[in-house]
Amino acid sequence: MSAVTTHVLDCALGEPAAGVPVRLEHADGGPPSLVAEGITDSDGRVRDLGPDELLPGTYRIVFDTGAYFARSGRRAFYPEVAVTFLVDRSDGHYHVPLTLSPFAYSTYRGS
């Protein structure tokens, strides 16, 4: 199982946000380096974002919300959302969900 998973819910529509491009980046120190990429499925999930284990450190998930909203002709204030988080155990699982609307977003540590 991937060490990092995510899902995106479109709160304005009350449904999963399918087709959101997502990047997982290692963000320790210098410029972020790409670890993995994915696109949310019909249930708004990326179930396999990166390797089964990550070294401890700082990572971020970048959601291309601008591309998602543009496909449906909706204007959005946030063209991307970057969620930075800490990996403290190489054998841990990190679920990072995102709830969004064209003018707001929220995140939390999921299970």
HELIX and SHEET records of a PDB file:
HELIX    1   1 THR A   65  ARG A   71  1                                   7    
SHEET    1   A 3 GLU A  15  PRO A  16  0                                        
SHEET    2   A 3 VAL A   4  ASP A  10 -1                                        
SHEET    3   A 3 ARG A  45  VAL A  46 -1                                        
SHEET    1   B 3 GLU A  15  PRO A  16  0                                        
SHEET    2   B 3 VAL A   4  ASP A  10 -1                                        
SHEET    3   B 3 TYR A  94  HIS A  95  1                                        
SHEET    1   C 4 GLU A  15  PRO A  16  0                                        
SHEET    2   C 4 VAL A   4  ASP A  10 -1                                        
SHEET    3   C 4 LEU A  98  SER A 101  1                                        
SHEET    4   C 4 ALA A 104  THR A 107 -1                                        
SHEET    1   D 4 SER A  33  ILE A  39  0                                        
SHEET    2   D 4 PRO A  21  HIS A  26 -1                                        
SHEET    3   D 4 GLY A  57  PHE A  63 -1                                        
SHEET    4   D 4 VAL A  81  VAL A  87 -1                                        
END                                                                             
